[in-house]
Amino acid sequence: MAFLLTALGIAILVIGANWLVTGASSLALTLGISKLIVGLSVVAFGTSLPELVSSLVSASKGYSSIAISNVVGSNIANVGLCLGLAAVLRAVPVKRSTVRSEIPFMILATISFISLFLKNYYLSWHDGVVFLSFMVIFMYYLITSAKEVVEEELEEIKPQKSVAVSLLMIVGGILALWFGGDLAIENAVKIAETFGLSQAFIGLTVIAVGTSLPELVVSIVSTAKKESDILVGNIVGSNVFNILLILGVSSFFGRLTVDVNYSVDLWFLFITSALLLVFAVSRRRISRFEGAVFLIIYSVYVYFVVLRG
């Protein structure tokens, strides 16, 4: 039953995120708010909402290991699983701005997280201030330099819903997000306690992959429709938000620690990020072979996590 309730909670999380993003986008465009502002919420925050809510719920309930592991596991899954699978299906092009600015910023955020965590083997609100400061810089970059990318993603988004329907979707989305997050986290902890698993294991596998479903769906659909030119940018942006925003905010709920040795996890996080830069710089695309490399790396990582338990 705990497995079913965890899966149900994750499903409600994803549905709630979709409702909130759709309702907010429709309402904002109906009210005449600029496409840029809408895009920053739709593109940047949309697919990271499940991770944000599940980590905040975990941190507020004292399950800090799940809060960190959700971010680490999701970031590894975004590159290793989502991007890897998309590239195996069809080579994925990488925009010049993504190679020059966004991927290096993701690596900077990753190194900052690893460095601050290894300093004391926990994250405090002081570290959260650092993350949120970087977040402000990244948002400034999006506003000043990524207008074209944002507007590309909004070409098909139109205010098709009434204000009343939009408001209902926003309220319903918020309620679904919090209810789904609470349901998923509480039952995931029960699974860990029943089988003697660490909270980190649950966060790195069940919660991380579950909350990465929006990225996985976007990756597969955009690749199938041959509209994958902004796919890498979306995944990179999601990884940046996961570290800077989610860990930044979660750290204010209390000290974030983990209940396992995290050295290997941090190495996999860094390696997948660094390889993405290497592959993207080489030919400005992620080839099928490189996608297979990402999938193999992710499979090895999951195998390690399962063995550790």
N, C-alpha and C positions, 0 to 999 in steps of 0.2 A: 504493500500500500504506500509506503514511503517513497518508493521509486516512482510509482504512478503520480503521486501528489507533487513530487519534484518536477517531473516532466510537465504536468499540468501547470505548475507555477511558472515554469520557463515559457511555456506556450502563451500564457496570459501576459507575461512580460513583453514578448515580441508583438502580440496583438495590440497591447496597450500603447507601445511605442509607435506603432503604425497609425493608430487612431489619433494620438496626440500630434504627431507630425502632420498628418493629413488635415486635421481640423485647424491647427495653427497656421499652416500654409494657406489654406483656403480663406480663413478669416483675415489674415494679414493682407493678402492680395486684394480681397474684397474692399478692405478699408484703405487701399491705396498705398500701403507700405512698400518701399522699394524692393525690387527683386534681390538686391544685394543683401539686405537685412534678412529677408526670408531665406535666402540661400544659406546664409551662415547658420541658421537654425536647422534647416532641412538637411543640408549636406554634412555639416560639421558635427552637429549634435545628434541627428536622427538615429544613425546606426549604433551610436554609443550609449543610448538611453538605457537599454537593458543592463549593460555593465555598470553604468552609473548607479542605477537604483539598487541592484543586487549588492554592490559594494557598500553603498550607504546603509542599507538595511543590516548587512553583516557587521559593519563597524559600530552602528548604533546599538546592536545587541551584544557586542563584546566578542564577536567571531572575527577578530582582526586578520587571522590567517587566511580566511576565505576572501576577505576584502582585497588583500594583496595578491593572492593566488589567482583570483578572478582576472585581474589586470594582466599579470604575467602570462597566464595561460591563454587569455584572449589574444594578446599581442602575438604570441608565438603561433597560435592557430590562424590568425588573420593572414600572416605571411606564409607559414608552412602549409596550412590546409586550404584556405580560401584562395589565395593567389596561386599556390601550387596547382590546385585542381583546375582553376581557370586557364592557366598557361598550358597545362597538358592538353586541354581541349582545343585551344588555339593560342598561338603566340600573342602575348599582351604588350601593346606599345606603351611607352612611358613618355609623358610630356617633358619638354625641356625644363619647365619651371619646377617640376617634381624632382628631377635629377639635381638641379642646381641649388634648390632651396629647401624643399619639403622633406626629402629623404635625409639630408644632413641635419635638419632640425630634429627629425625623429631620432636619429642616432645621438644627437646631443641630449635630448630628453632621456633616452635610454641610459646613457652613460651617467647622467646626473642622478637618476634613480638608483642605479647600481652603486655608485660611489656613496651617496647619502645613506643607503641602506646598510652597506658593509661597514660604514663608520662605527655604528653601534648595534647593528643587526636589528634595528627597528626604525620606524619613521615617526617623528613627532610633529607637532603643529608648526615648529620652526621650519622643518623640511617642507611642510605644506605651503608655507608662505613662499618658499623658493619656487616650488612647482607652479603656484598660481601666478607668480611674477613672470615666469617664462610663458605662461598661458596668455597673459596680457600681450606679450611681445608677439606671440604666434597669431593672436586675433588681429593685431595691428597689421601683420603681414598679409593676412587674408583680406582685410578691408582694403589695403592699398595696392596689393599685387595680384590678387586672385579673382578679380571681378569677372574676367572672361570665363574662367572655369566655373564659377558659381552660376553665371547666367546660362552657360551651356546646359547645366543640370536642370534648369528651370524652364526650358523651352516648352515642355509638355505639361507643366503645372499651371493650371488655370483655376480661377475662383468659381468652381462649378457648384458649390454647395451654399445654401443659405446661411445667414449669420447664426440662426438658431441651431441648425444642424452642426455647424462648425463648433459652436460653444458646447453642445452636447458631446461631440467627439473629443474635445479637449478635456472636459470634466471626466468623461468615461475613461479616456486614456490615462489620466493621472491616477484615478482610482484603481484601474487595472494594473498599472505599473507597480504601485505600492502593494496591492493585494498579492499580485503574482510574485513579486520579489520576496515578500514575507513568507508566502507558502513554499516557495522553492528553497529558501535558505533554511527554514526551520526543519523541513523534511530531509534536506541534504545533510544537516547536522545529525539527525536521527540515524541516517544510513551510516555515517562515519562512526557513530557510537556503537551501533549494532554489530558492525563488522570489524571494529577495532582499527579503522582507517583514520589517517590524519585529516584534519580540516583542510590542510593544503592539498591533499589528494583530491578531495571533492571540488575544491575551488579551481584546481588546475585542469580537471577533466570535465566533470558533469556541468558545473556552472559555467566554466570558461567556454566550452564548446557550445553549450546551449545559448548563452548570450551572444555568441558570435554568429548565430544563425542569420541575422539580417545581412551581415557582410557576406556570408556564404551564398545566400540566395541572390544578392545583388551581383556577386561575382559570376555565378553560373548563368543568370538571365542575361546580363550585359554581354557575356562572351557568346552565348547562343545567338543573340541579336546582332552580333558584330559591332557592338557599341562599347567596346572595352577601352577606349582611349583615355578615359578618366578613371578607370578602375584602380590603378596603382595609387593615384592621388587620393582616392577615397579611403583606401586601406591605410595609407600612411597617415592621413589626417585622423582617422579613427584611433590609430596607435598613439599618436601625440596626445589626443584628448584623453585617452584611457589613463596615461601616466600623469599628465599635468593637471587635468581637471578632477578626475575621479580620485586619484590618490591624494591630490591637494586638498580636496574637500573632506575626504574620509579621515584624514589625519587630525582634523579638528574634533572628531568624536572620541579621541583617545589614542594612545600609543599603538601603532600598528606593528605587530610582530608575526612570526611564522612558527609553526610547531614541528618543522623538519629542517634538515640541513639544506640550505637553498643554493649552494654554490653551483651545482650542475644546471639548475633552472636558469640562473642568471647568465651562465655561459651560453645556453641555448638561445636565450633572449637576445644576447649581444650578437651571436653568430648569425642568426636569421636576419637581423637588422643590417649587419655589415654586408652579408651576401647580397641582400637586395640592392645595396648601393653598387657593389661590384658588377652585378648582372645588368643593372640599369645603365651604368656608365658605358659598358662595353659596346652595345649596339642600340641603345635606347629602346630596348624591348626585352621582355622576359620570354625566352624561347621555350619550346616544349621540353627540351632536355633540362633546362634550368628549373622548369616547373616540377619535373620529376625529381630533381635534386631536393627541392623544398619538401615535397611529399615524403621522400625517404627520411630526411632529417626530422620531420614531424613524427613519423612512425617510430623512429628510434627514440625520440623524446618521450612519446606516450608509453613505449615499452619500459623505459627507465622509471617513469612515474608509477606505473603499475607494479613493477618489481619492488619499489620502495614502499608503496602502500600508504 
